[in-house]
Amino acid sequence: MDINNILKLIEAGYTKEEISALTGEEPKKEEPKKEEPAKEPEQENKYDDLLKTVVAKFDELKQSIIESNITNSNNQKVETPEPAELLAKIIKPERK
């Protein structure tokens, strides 16, 4: 049986077992997947410690940025023009 006939049987709704019975071949049995060996606890602890260190450094960085922003916002001086200067600019604006 060629591939086209098998594809037609699949489209018709036949299962893998039925098609293999028609062709006279036994279906290949899937091998069970092998489990990965368990990771060493030392390696996991190493990464946990590293992750905690990185998170702590990010928290320190975030806190220093917040403090810097607060300091910069408190030191800003807003220049308020004198009323005479403001009126002069309204009446006779500077030309560039």
N, C-alpha and C positions, 0 to 999 in steps of 0.2 A: 504494500500500500504506500503510495507516495504522499508527500506533504500536502498537496492540494486536496486529496481525499480526506486526510485527517482534519484539515482546516474546515472542510465542509461538514464533517461530523460534529466538530466543536460548535460550529454555527447552528447546527440542528439541535444542539442541546445535550449531546452525549457527554458523559463524564469520562474522566481519565481511565478509570477502571474498565468501563464498557468498551472504550476504543481499544485498550490493550487486549481485552478478551477477543475482540473482532480480529485483531491483527495476529493474535497468537503469541504475543510477547508479554512477558511479565513486567509490570511497572517497576521502575527503579525505586528502591526503598531509600528514603532520606536518612542519612546518618545523623544521629543526635549531635547537637552542637556541644563542643567541649567547653566546660566552664573555665574561665580565666582563673589563674591562681590568685589566692587572696593577697591583697596588698599588705605590705608590712606596716604595722602601726607607727613605726618610727617615721616612715616617709609621710604618712598622713599627718602626723603631729608636726612634722617639719613645715608642711604647707600651711597648716592651721596657724602656726606661730608666725610664719611669713605674712599670711593674710592679715592677722591681727596687727602686726607691725605696720603694714601698709595703710590699714584703716586708721590707725592711731595717727600716723603722719598726715594723712588727709584731713583728719579732724583738727590737728594743730594748724595746718595751712589755712583751713577754712576760718578758724578762730582769728588767726593773724590778719587775714583779709578783712574780716568784719571789723576788727579793732582799727585797722588802717582807714577803712571807709568812714568809720565814726569820727576818727581824729580829723580827717580831711574835711568832713562836712561841718565840723564845729569851727574850723579855722577860716572858713570862707567869709569874706566880707563883701557885702553887696553895696555897690556904690549907688547912692541915691543922689541924683542931680539936684542942685539948688533950684528953687522955683524960678528964679530969674533966668538961669541957664535954660530951663525947660521952656519957658515962654519965648526966649530968644530963638530957640530952635524951631518952635512952632510958627512964629511970626516970619522969621527970615531963615529958612533952612540952608545949610551949607551945600554948595554946589560942588560936585566932583568932576 
